[in-house]
Amino acid sequence: MKMVLCSHNKLESMICFVSEARLTSLHLFYFTAMLRRSSRLQSNGYYGCDGKPVISYKETMYRFFKRCKSHLRPRFDGSPDTELDKPDQTGPANWPWRTMAFVLFLCFGVFLTLAVPTGFSITTVKKVFTGSSEDVWIHLKEVRGELEELKELRGELKELKELRGQMKKLKELQEELKEKMVLLHPLSDTMANFALERLGARILTEKTSESYPPEVPGLTLFGFTVVSAKRPPPVSPRTLLQGWAPNSPGQCWAFKGSKGQLSVELSHSIYVSHVSIGHIPKNISPHGTRSSALRMFSVFGNQNIEDPKIYLGTFEYDASGRPLQLFKMAGHERDVVKYLTLKIHSNWGNHNYTCIYSFRVHGKKALSDL
């Protein structure tokens, strides 16, 4: 009996010793684990109530929702460890409201963007938000009608711009045709010319510069030409009294140098009004220029050859202008002229000679010559 009781007591003491050893090992493990943790991290709430970290720098969906769930677990002391354990007021729960606010703000911006160019006024916006639905629809119909009218006006404006472009092209074409008509039918052709040899006009040779180049006579014997001249005779100034248009190179009267004089007895005594001077165009000139054309010149006239000359004006021939140019004798409508002198002061660069292709005198017959 004593042996049985003794063995039973020994068994109980062994069981107690084993349980105490287990508890001691658990406490040692827990104490060792606690010693491995940083006291600073524990004070800052890095570890939760279950002894596991609540902050993860590797954000995954699993860890994220696990951390959110840990915030909702009840604590032993009934309060969160740190500010990190408190619910986030800006977390995913507020995201739908933010998204909705952003969408409303975006819609309002689009509305304002469309309202300005399409003609919506502040009154329209007020009626949309404050008026009844019928008034709003009526006003929107009115706005739609105004927009349709605006589209029609834009179409008409576009047509007007096209018509303006066509009118500009027609005006340019008209100017071009006018220039061609002047070339083909100059204004001088519509005025009487009193420097025509056929009407009785003549060149005053003694008061006119010598033609260029000077004539070189050939060898003659008993009135017969034995050896002809090496070059053709120069063109006489009488060619200017034929009334020809300046359209053939070389068909002109030329004199040596850049200064010369031409004196003409007109067919009638006239009140001189205009003088015409002509030269060939650049495009048919052999040299492609008008260097031989006269530039500055003066016009004088008198009624009798012994009378003093009347100064009628000084003019300039434009080398880049029309072939046949008209010059007006302003302020001399009462002066009667029978003899007219053209005095050339310079040309457009040719130092050897100066050419005149056409010369005309315009006006009205004087009363004494009627």
C-alpha positions as CSV (number, residue, x, y, z in Angstrom):
1,M,0.0,0.0,0.0
2,K,2.8,2.4,0.9
3,M,4.6,1.5,-2.3
4,V,1.6,2.4,-4.4
5,L,1.2,5.8,-2.7
6,C,4.9,6.5,-3.1
7,S,4.9,5.7,-6.9
8,H,1.8,7.9,-7.3
9,N,3.5,10.9,-5.6
10,K,6.6,10.4,-7.7
11,L,4.4,10.4,-10.9
12,E,2.8,13.7,-9.9
13,S,6.0,15.3,-9.0
14,M,7.5,14.3,-12.4
15,I,4.4,15.7,-14.2
16,C,4.8,19.0,-12.4
17,F,8.5,19.1,-13.1
18,V,7.8,18.5,-16.9
19,S,5.1,21.2,-17.0
20,E,7.3,23.7,-15.1
21,A,10.1,22.9,-17.5
22,R,7.8,23.5,-20.5
23,L,6.6,26.8,-19.1
24,T,10.2,27.8,-18.4
25,S,11.3,27.0,-22.0
26,L,8.3,29.0,-23.4
27,H,9.1,32.0,-21.2
28,L,12.7,31.8,-22.2
29,F,11.7,31.7,-25.9
30,Y,9.3,34.6,-25.5
31,F,11.8,36.6,-23.6
32,T,14.5,35.8,-26.2
33,A,12.2,36.9,-29.0
34,M,11.3,40.0,-27.2
35,L,15.0,40.7,-26.7
36,R,15.6,40.6,-30.5
37,R,13.0,43.4,-31.1
38,S,14.0,47.0,-31.0
39,S,12.6,49.0,-28.0
40,R,12.4,52.0,-30.3
41,L,10.2,50.2,-32.8
42,Q,8.0,48.8,-30.0
43,S,7.6,52.3,-28.6
44,N,6.7,53.7,-32.0
45,G,4.0,51.0,-32.6
46,Y,5.9,49.0,-35.2
47,Y,4.6,45.7,-33.6
48,G,1.0,44.9,-33.2
49,C,-0.8,43.2,-30.3
50,D,0.0,39.8,-31.8
51,G,3.8,40.6,-31.8
52,K,4.0,40.9,-35.6
53,P,5.0,44.1,-37.6
54,V,2.1,46.2,-38.7
55,I,4.2,48.3,-41.2
56,S,5.3,46.6,-44.5
57,Y,7.4,48.3,-47.1
58,K,6.4,45.8,-49.7
59,E,2.8,46.8,-50.4
60,T,0.9,43.9,-51.8
61,M,-2.8,43.4,-51.9
62,Y,-2.5,40.6,-49.2
63,R,-0.4,42.7,-46.8
64,F,-2.5,45.8,-47.5
65,F,-5.8,44.2,-46.5
66,K,-4.2,42.3,-43.7
67,R,-2.9,45.5,-42.2
68,C,-6.4,47.1,-42.6
69,K,-7.9,44.1,-40.8
70,S,-5.4,44.4,-38.0
71,H,-6.6,47.9,-37.3
72,L,-10.0,46.6,-36.6
73,R,-8.9,43.9,-34.2
74,P,-9.7,44.6,-30.5
75,R,-6.7,45.5,-28.4
76,F,-5.9,44.3,-24.9
77,D,-5.8,47.9,-23.6
78,G,-8.7,49.0,-25.8
79,S,-6.7,51.7,-27.6
80,P,-4.4,51.7,-30.7
81,D,-0.7,51.5,-30.1
82,T,0.3,54.5,-32.3
83,E,-1.1,56.9,-34.8
84,L,-0.4,54.2,-37.4
85,D,-3.0,51.9,-35.9
86,K,-5.7,54.6,-36.3
87,P,-8.0,54.4,-39.4
88,D,-6.8,56.4,-42.4
89,Q,-9.2,59.2,-43.1
90,T,-7.8,59.5,-46.7
91,G,-7.8,55.8,-47.4
92,P,-9.6,53.8,-50.1
93,A,-13.0,54.4,-48.4
94,N,-12.8,58.1,-49.6
95,W,-11.7,57.3,-53.1
96,P,-15.2,57.1,-54.8
97,W,-16.0,60.6,-53.5
98,R,-12.8,62.0,-54.8
99,T,-13.4,60.4,-58.2
100,M,-16.9,61.7,-58.3
101,A,-15.7,65.2,-57.4
102,F,-13.1,65.1,-60.1
103,V,-15.6,63.9,-62.7
104,L,-18.0,66.7,-61.8
105,F,-15.2,69.3,-62.0
106,L,-14.2,67.9,-65.4
107,C,-17.7,68.0,-66.7
108,F,-18.1,71.6,-65.5
109,G,-14.9,72.6,-67.3
110,V,-16.1,70.9,-70.6
111,F,-19.4,72.8,-70.3
112,L,-17.7,76.1,-69.9
113,T,-15.3,75.3,-72.8
114,L,-18.3,74.6,-75.1
115,A,-20.4,77.4,-73.8
116,V,-18.1,80.2,-74.8
117,P,-17.7,79.5,-78.6
118,T,-21.2,78.3,-79.1
119,G,-22.9,81.4,-77.8
120,F,-24.3,80.3,-74.4
121,S,-24.8,83.4,-72.2
122,I,-25.0,83.7,-68.4
123,T,-28.8,84.1,-68.8
124,T,-28.9,80.7,-70.4
125,V,-26.9,79.1,-67.6
126,K,-29.1,80.7,-65.0
127,K,-32.3,79.4,-66.8
128,V,-30.8,75.9,-67.0
129,F,-30.2,75.8,-63.3
130,T,-33.1,77.9,-62.0
131,G,-35.9,77.8,-64.6
132,S,-38.4,75.2,-65.4
133,S,-37.8,72.5,-67.9
134,E,-40.2,74.0,-70.5
135,D,-38.5,77.4,-70.3
136,V,-35.1,75.7,-70.6
137,W,-36.1,73.8,-73.7
138,I,-37.6,76.9,-75.3
139,H,-34.5,78.9,-74.7
140,L,-32.3,76.0,-76.0
141,K,-34.4,75.9,-79.2
142,E,-33.9,79.7,-79.6
143,V,-30.2,79.2,-79.1
144,R,-30.2,76.4,-81.7
145,G,-32.0,78.7,-84.1
146,E,-29.4,81.4,-83.5
147,L,-26.6,78.8,-84.1
148,E,-28.2,77.8,-87.4
149,E,-28.4,81.5,-88.5
150,L,-24.7,81.9,-87.4
151,K,-23.8,78.9,-89.6
152,E,-25.6,80.5,-92.6
153,L,-23.9,83.8,-92.0
154,R,-20.5,82.0,-91.9
155,G,-21.3,80.3,-95.2
156,E,-22.3,83.7,-96.8
157,L,-19.1,85.2,-95.4
158,K,-17.1,82.4,-97.0
159,E,-18.8,83.1,-100.3
160,L,-18.1,86.8,-100.0
161,K,-14.4,86.1,-99.4
162,E,-14.3,83.9,-102.5
163,L,-16.0,86.6,-104.5
164,R,-13.5,89.1,-103.2
165,G,-10.7,86.9,-104.4
166,Q,-12.3,86.5,-107.8
167,M,-12.7,90.3,-108.0
168,K,-9.1,90.8,-107.2
169,K,-8.0,88.4,-109.9
170,L,-10.3,90.1,-112.4
171,K,-8.9,93.5,-111.4
172,E,-5.4,92.2,-112.0
173,L,-6.4,90.8,-115.3
174,Q,-8.0,94.1,-116.3
175,E,-4.8,96.0,-115.5
176,E,-2.8,93.5,-117.5
177,L,-5.2,93.9,-120.5
178,K,-5.0,97.6,-120.1
179,E,-1.3,97.6,-120.3
180,K,-1.4,95.4,-123.4
181,M,-4.0,97.7,-125.0
182,V,-1.7,100.7,-124.3
183,L,1.1,98.9,-126.0
184,L,-0.9,97.9,-129.0
185,H,-2.8,101.2,-129.2
186,P,-1.0,104.0,-127.3
187,L,-2.7,107.2,-126.4
188,S,-0.6,109.1,-128.9
189,D,-2.3,107.3,-131.7
190,T,-5.6,109.0,-130.7
191,M,-4.2,112.5,-130.9
192,A,-3.3,114.6,-134.0
193,N,0.4,114.6,-135.0
194,F,1.7,117.9,-136.5
195,A,5.2,116.5,-137.1
196,L,4.4,114.5,-140.2
197,E,6.3,114.9,-143.4
198,R,3.2,114.0,-145.4
199,L,1.4,117.0,-143.9
200,G,4.2,119.5,-144.7
201,A,6.5,119.2,-141.7
202,R,10.3,119.3,-142.3
203,I,13.6,118.9,-140.6
204,L,15.7,122.1,-140.1
205,T,19.1,120.5,-141.0
206,E,21.2,123.5,-140.1
207,K,19.9,123.4,-136.5
208,T,20.0,119.6,-136.1
209,S,22.8,117.4,-134.9
210,E,24.8,115.3,-137.4
211,S,23.6,111.8,-137.9
212,Y,25.7,108.9,-136.5
213,P,27.8,107.2,-137.9
214,P,28.9,109.9,-140.3
215,E,28.6,109.1,-144.0
216,V,31.7,107.8,-145.8
217,P,31.6,108.5,-149.5
218,G,32.8,105.9,-151.9
219,L,35.2,106.4,-154.9
220,T,33.5,108.0,-158.0
221,L,34.7,108.6,-161.5
222,F,32.9,110.8,-164.0
223,G,29.8,110.7,-161.7
224,F,29.8,106.9,-161.5
225,T,30.6,105.0,-158.3
226,V,33.7,102.9,-158.8
227,V,34.1,101.8,-155.1
228,S,31.1,101.8,-152.8
229,A,31.2,102.9,-149.2
230,K,32.3,100.3,-146.6
231,R,29.1,100.9,-144.6
232,P,25.6,101.9,-145.4
233,P,24.7,105.6,-145.1
234,P,23.3,106.8,-141.8
235,V,19.6,107.0,-141.1
236,S,18.3,110.5,-141.8
237,P,16.3,112.4,-139.1
238,R,13.5,112.5,-141.7
239,T,12.6,109.0,-140.5
240,L,11.2,110.6,-137.4
241,L,8.6,112.5,-139.5
242,Q,7.2,109.3,-141.0
243,G,5.0,108.5,-137.9
244,W,6.2,105.0,-137.5
245,A,5.9,103.1,-134.3
246,P,9.2,102.1,-132.5
247,N,9.1,98.3,-133.3
248,S,12.1,97.6,-135.4
249,P,15.7,97.7,-134.1
250,G,18.0,100.1,-136.0
251,Q,15.1,102.0,-137.6
252,C,15.9,105.2,-135.7
253,W,17.7,108.5,-136.0
254,A,21.0,108.5,-134.1
255,F,23.5,111.2,-133.3
256,K,27.0,111.0,-131.7
257,G,27.4,111.1,-128.0
258,S,24.7,111.8,-125.3
259,K,24.0,115.4,-126.2
260,G,22.3,116.6,-129.3
261,Q,19.5,118.7,-130.9
262,L,16.6,118.2,-133.3
263,S,14.7,121.1,-134.9
264,V,11.5,120.7,-136.8
265,E,9.2,123.0,-138.7
266,L,5.6,121.8,-137.9
267,S,3.0,121.4,-140.6
268,H,0.8,124.0,-138.9
269,S,1.0,126.7,-136.3
270,I,-0.5,125.1,-133.2
271,Y,-1.2,125.5,-129.5
272,V,1.2,122.6,-128.5
273,S,-0.1,120.4,-125.7
274,H,2.0,117.2,-125.8
275,V,5.2,115.7,-127.2
276,S,5.7,111.9,-127.7
277,I,9.1,110.2,-127.6
278,G,9.6,106.6,-128.6
279,H,12.2,103.8,-128.2
280,I,12.1,100.1,-128.8
281,P,11.2,97.7,-125.9
282,K,14.0,95.9,-124.1
283,N,12.8,92.5,-125.2
284,I,13.4,93.2,-128.9
285,S,16.7,95.2,-128.3
286,P,19.8,93.3,-129.5
287,H,21.6,94.3,-126.2
288,G,18.5,93.7,-124.0
289,T,18.7,97.3,-122.7
290,R,17.7,100.9,-123.5
291,S,21.1,102.4,-122.9
292,S,20.9,104.4,-126.2
293,A,17.5,106.0,-125.3
294,L,17.5,109.7,-124.4
295,R,17.0,110.5,-120.8
296,M,16.8,114.2,-119.9
297,F,15.6,116.6,-122.6
298,S,14.0,120.1,-123.0
299,V,11.5,121.4,-125.4
300,F,11.5,124.9,-126.9
301,G,9.2,126.6,-129.5
302,N,8.5,129.8,-131.3
303,Q,6.1,131.1,-133.9
304,N,8.7,132.6,-136.3
305,I,12.2,131.3,-136.8
306,E,13.7,134.7,-135.9
307,D,11.7,135.0,-132.6
308,P,13.2,134.1,-129.3
309,K,12.5,130.5,-128.2
310,I,9.8,129.8,-125.7
311,Y,10.8,127.3,-123.0
312,L,8.1,124.6,-122.8
313,G,9.6,122.3,-120.2
314,T,12.2,119.7,-119.2
315,F,11.3,116.0,-119.0
316,E,12.8,112.5,-118.5
317,Y,12.2,109.5,-120.6
318,D,11.7,106.3,-118.4
319,A,13.9,103.5,-119.7
320,S,11.8,100.9,-117.8
321,G,8.4,102.4,-119.0
322,R,6.4,102.0,-122.1
323,P,8.0,102.2,-125.5
324,L,6.1,105.3,-126.6
325,Q,5.8,107.9,-123.8
326,L,3.7,111.1,-123.7
327,F,4.8,114.3,-122.1
328,K,2.4,117.2,-121.4
329,M,3.4,120.9,-122.0
330,A,1.6,122.3,-119.0
331,G,0.9,126.1,-118.8
332,H,1.5,126.8,-122.5
333,E,-2.0,126.4,-123.9
334,R,-1.9,130.0,-125.2
335,D,1.6,129.9,-126.9
336,V,1.5,129.6,-130.7
337,V,4.3,127.3,-132.0
338,K,5.4,126.8,-135.6
339,Y,9.0,125.8,-135.0
340,L,9.9,123.3,-132.3
341,T,13.3,122.3,-130.9
342,L,14.1,119.2,-129.0
343,K,17.3,119.5,-126.9
344,I,18.8,116.3,-125.5
345,H,20.9,116.6,-122.3
346,S,21.8,112.9,-121.6
347,N,21.0,109.3,-122.4
348,W,20.8,106.0,-120.3
349,G,24.5,105.0,-120.5
350,N,25.6,104.6,-124.1
351,H,28.6,106.9,-124.6
352,N,28.9,106.4,-128.4
353,Y,25.5,107.5,-129.6
354,T,21.8,108.2,-128.8
355,C,18.8,106.9,-130.7
356,I,15.3,108.3,-131.2
357,Y,12.8,106.0,-132.8
358,S,9.7,108.2,-132.7
359,F,8.9,111.9,-132.3
360,R,5.4,113.4,-132.4
361,V,4.0,116.8,-131.6
362,H,0.3,117.1,-130.5
363,G,-2.0,120.1,-130.0
364,K,-4.6,122.2,-131.7
365,K,-4.4,124.5,-134.7
366,A,-4.0,128.1,-133.8
367,L,-6.7,130.6,-134.9
368,S,-4.3,132.4,-137.2
369,D,-3.7,129.1,-139.1
370,L,-7.4,128.2,-139.5
